[in-house]
Amino acid sequence: MHLTVSIANFTYLMLPQRQPVVPGHCCILPIHHESATRTVDDNVWVEIRNFKKCLIMMLAKQEKEVVFLETVMGLAQQRRHCMVECIPLPQDIAKEAPLYFKKAIDEAEDEWSQHNAKKLIDTSQKGLRNSIPKNFPYFHVEFGLNKGFVHVIDDETQLNGSLGFNVLRGMLQLADEDMYRRRRYEAVEVQKQAVASFAKEWEPFNWTKQLRE
């Protein structure tokens, strides 16, 4: 696959198939079919965390921070493959991200939620795995490695699957029409160039090299 940047034992890093939200947008995925990072085995969990750590270091060098997004739906059909979207943000904007996401999820809650028992859960203390039970659909946003929110989705028909992207677009003041149309596919040549330049930045932080030594 021409979008793949780096492959570990159980997971890999790739650029998105559709137009990136911002340059540097990338995705972490398990190699085998998994529905959610909440339910993956420990060896997969550790590798996802390694990718996150190294992306944080790589982006710090560019004076950026990274927000990780995961939307888990359709668990019964097993159709969707687990994927963590990694979006770089300028440091001053990243500082505001928790406030923006809290507000957006609280507002969306009023529309989605049947009951108020499961509002916004802060994952800073217990992490994702100890914050919600297995096999629930959820939206999870992480700011760096140790701070984040998870929302258990009551009614999947009410959730806009692009919620996370739309919050980030709002923060970055990207054009409104992007909010409502699906992200376009880009030409293969454009994608190949994006992979080459990303791989160059990634090279000094590529922890998967140790696996082949």
N, C-alpha and C positions, 0 to 999 in steps of 0.2 A: 504494500500500500504506500503510495508516494507521500502520504501525509505523516507517516510515522517518523518520529525523531529518535526514539530511544526505547529499547526493549529490555525488560528485566526477566526474572524467572516466571513471575505470575501476572505481571502488569506491564503496561507500556504507556509512553507519552506520545501524543500526536497533536497536530494542528486540527482545528475544526473543519468538518466537511463543508459547512456553509461559511459565508462571509464572516470573518472574526468581528467581534464587537469593537475591539481596539487592537492595534498591532501588539503581538506578544500573547494574545489569547491562545491558550492551549488546553488540552484535555488529558486526564489520567483515566485509564480504563483497565479492568482486569482482562486477562487473555481469555479465560473461560467464561461462559455465560453466568453472570451474577445479576441479581435484580437491584441490589442496594449495597452500599458500603457498610451499612449497619449489620448485615448478615454475613459478610465475607469471613473466611478463615483468617487466623492470626497472620499466617505468612503473607497473605494478600494485603491485609491491613498494614503490616509493617512496610511493605514496598510502597504502598500509596503514600504513607507518611514520609518515606525517604524522598519520593519525588517532590512532595510539598516542601520539605525542608530545603532541598536544593534549589527549587524554584524561588523560594523566599530569599535565599542567599544571592542567587543570580540577579534578581530584581533589585535587591538592596544596592547592588553595585551601580544600578541605573537610577538610583534614588527613587525607586518605586516600591510599593507594597502590593500584596496580592490578596484578592478575595476569591474564596473557593465556593462554588455553588453546586448543589446536587438536588434534583427534583426526582422523587421516586413515585411513580404511579403505575397503574395497570399490573399490580403484582399477581393477581389471579391469572391473567393471560400470559404472564412471563414474556411479554413481547419486548419490553424495553430493556436495553442493556445498561447496566450500571455505568455511570460516567460522572466524573468530577470536572466541572468547568473551572479553569483558572484564569482570572482576569486581572491584569496588572492595572494599578491606579497610581497617579501621582501622590506623593506622601500627604500633601495637605488635604487632598480630597479623601484619601483613605481614612484619615482621622474622623471624618464625618460619617463614614459608611455605617457604623452600628446604629446611629440615630436614624438615618434614612431607612434602613431595613426594618428597624423596630416599628417606625411609623407606618411603613407600607404594609407590613404583615398585620399590624393592629387594624388598619383600615380594611384590608382584604378580609380579615377575620369577620368583620361585621357582615360582610356579604356571604362568606362561605359557611360560617360555623353554625351548627345546629345547637350547640351548647357551649358554655364558656369555660368548661373545665380544663380544656387543653388550649390555652392561649399560646403565648410565645414562651418557649422553654429556653433558658440560658444554659448553654452547654459548657460554660467556662469551668465550672467546678467538676462535673462528672464526665464530661466528654459525651459524644454522640451515643456510644453504646449503652451507657448507663442512664441515659436521659429518656429514652423511649423504648418500648418493647419491640421485639422482632415483628416483621411481617405487617407493619403499618405503613401506608403511604405517607411520605413526608417531604417537606422542603427544608433543606439545611444550608445555612450560610456560615462560613468561617472567615474570620479576619486573622490571618496568620495561622499559627498552630494551636493556640490555647484559648481562643475566645470565639464564641459564635452563638447562633440561635437555631433552634429547630422548631418547626411547626408541624404537628400531625394534621394531615389533610382529612377533613371529615367527608367532604363531598367532592370527588374528583371532577365532576362535571362543572363545578363552579370555579375550579382553579385555572388561572391563566398560566400555562406551562412556561411562559416567558417572564414570569414575575421578576425573577432575579435580574435578568438582562434589562428589563424596563426600569428597574430601580437604578441600575448603574448608568443607563442612558440618561436618565433624568439628572443624576449627579454630574455627569460629564457634559450635560447640555448638548447632547447629540440631537440631530433633527428629529422632530416629532413623528414624521411619517414612518421612521424606523420602528416606532413602537408597535405599529399595527400590521406591518407586512412581514411576511416570513423572510428570514435572511436568505439572500440569494446564494446560489452556488457560484464559485469563481472558476475561471479558466484553469486548466491543469498546469499550464506554464506559470501562471501567477502563483499558484499554490506551491509549485516546486521551488520557485525563488524564495518564497516565504519560509519554507522548510530549511533551505540552505542557510539563510541568514539567521534563523532561530538557532539552528544546530551550531553555528559558529559561536554565538553567545553562550550557548548551553555547555559547550565542550569542557570548560574548566570545572563545571559543577556536575558533570555527568557521572553520578555514582554507579551507574550500571557497568562502567568499564571494569570495576573491581571484580565483577562476576566472571569476567572472561580471563582474568589473569591466572 
